[in-house]
Structures are given as structure tokens and as C-alpha cells.
């Protein structure tokens, strides 16, 4: 199993017949067209290897670790409140 970060692709000029066939295939597989495309691209590019989505708990743990590293080992508190206070001051809406 492979785990990876997600990227975004844009595909232009898809013929209507191809799009319709893709919609039909996605519906048969109980997926959205986008999810169906992800499966097709993964199978074609990875030689049939299954792509494992990143576990959300592991992803959040990784982000938290990066935040702690940037803030001397602690999670910052009051960040949103400080941000809102700054914006209110800038906009002349002090409390």
C-alpha cells in the first residue's frame, strides 16, 4: 500500500462521450466521477497497486507536531482570539 499527499489535476477538452461513459462507470461503482477518475489514474500509473488514503488521525498528529516544533514544543493558545482582536483594531471595531 502507498500513502501520499494529495495533488490537484485539471483535465480539459474531455469529449462528451468519454465523460458520459465515465459518469456511467462511476455510478455503477457507487462513486463520484472524481473518485472514479482517481481509481483509474492510480491503477494506470501505479500498475494496479492500491492507493491508501492518509489516515486523518495520523495527518492531524503530523500537523500538530509541526506546530509544536514551530512554537517551542507547545501548542499555541488564543491564536484565533488574538487574530480577531488584531483585525477589529485594524477595522476600527475595537471591543
N, C-alpha and C positions, 0 to 999 in steps of 0.2 A: 504494500500500500504506500502511496505517495501522499505527502501533505505539502501544501504550498499556499502562498498568499495569493489572493485573487487579483486579477488584472481585468481591464475592460477592453473589449473589442467592438468595433463598429464595422458592419458589413453592408456595403452599398450595392445597389443595382442587382438585387436578387430577383430573378424572374418570377412573375406571379404564380406560374405553375409549380415552381420549386417551393415557394412559400406556402402554397395551398397543401402540397404534399407533406411538407414539414408540419403544418398545423394538424393534419390528419394523423400523422405518425405520433405526434406529441399527445394528442387526445387519446389514442389507443393505448399509450403507455402511462396515461394518467399524469402527464407532466405539462408544464407550460412550454411554449415554443422555445423560450430561452433555456429552460432546463434540458430540453431535448437536444438543443444545439451544444450545450456543454458536454453532454454524454457522447455525442457524435464526435466532437472535436477531441475529447480525451481519448476515445477509442482509436481514432485515426492517428493521433500524434504520439500516443504512449504505447502503441502496439497491443492494446487490449488490457493494459494494467488499469486497475480500478483506482480512481482518484478519491481519496478520503478527505472530506471537508474538515477544516480545522475545528477542533473541539472548542466551543465558546468559553468554557471554564479555563482551558489552557491559554487561550488567546487573551482573556482578561488578566490572567495571572502574569502573562508576559508584559502586558501594558503596565500593570501595577508595579512590576519590578523595575521597569524603565523609569516610571515616575519617581519611585523611591530613590533610585540611583541619582536622578537629577535634583532631588531635594534632601540630600544628606541622609539617606536611609529612612526617611519618614514620609508618610502620605500627607500632602498639604491639606489644611482645613480652611474653610471660609473663602475658598477661591472664587466661587460664584458670587458670594455676597460682596467681596472686595471689587470684583469686576463691575457689578451693578452699581455700587457706590461711585466708582470712577465715572461710569457713563452718565449717571444722574448729575454729577458735578459738571461734567463737560456740557451737558444739555441744559444746565441751569435749573435742574429739577431736584436740588438737594432736599433731603428729608427734613 
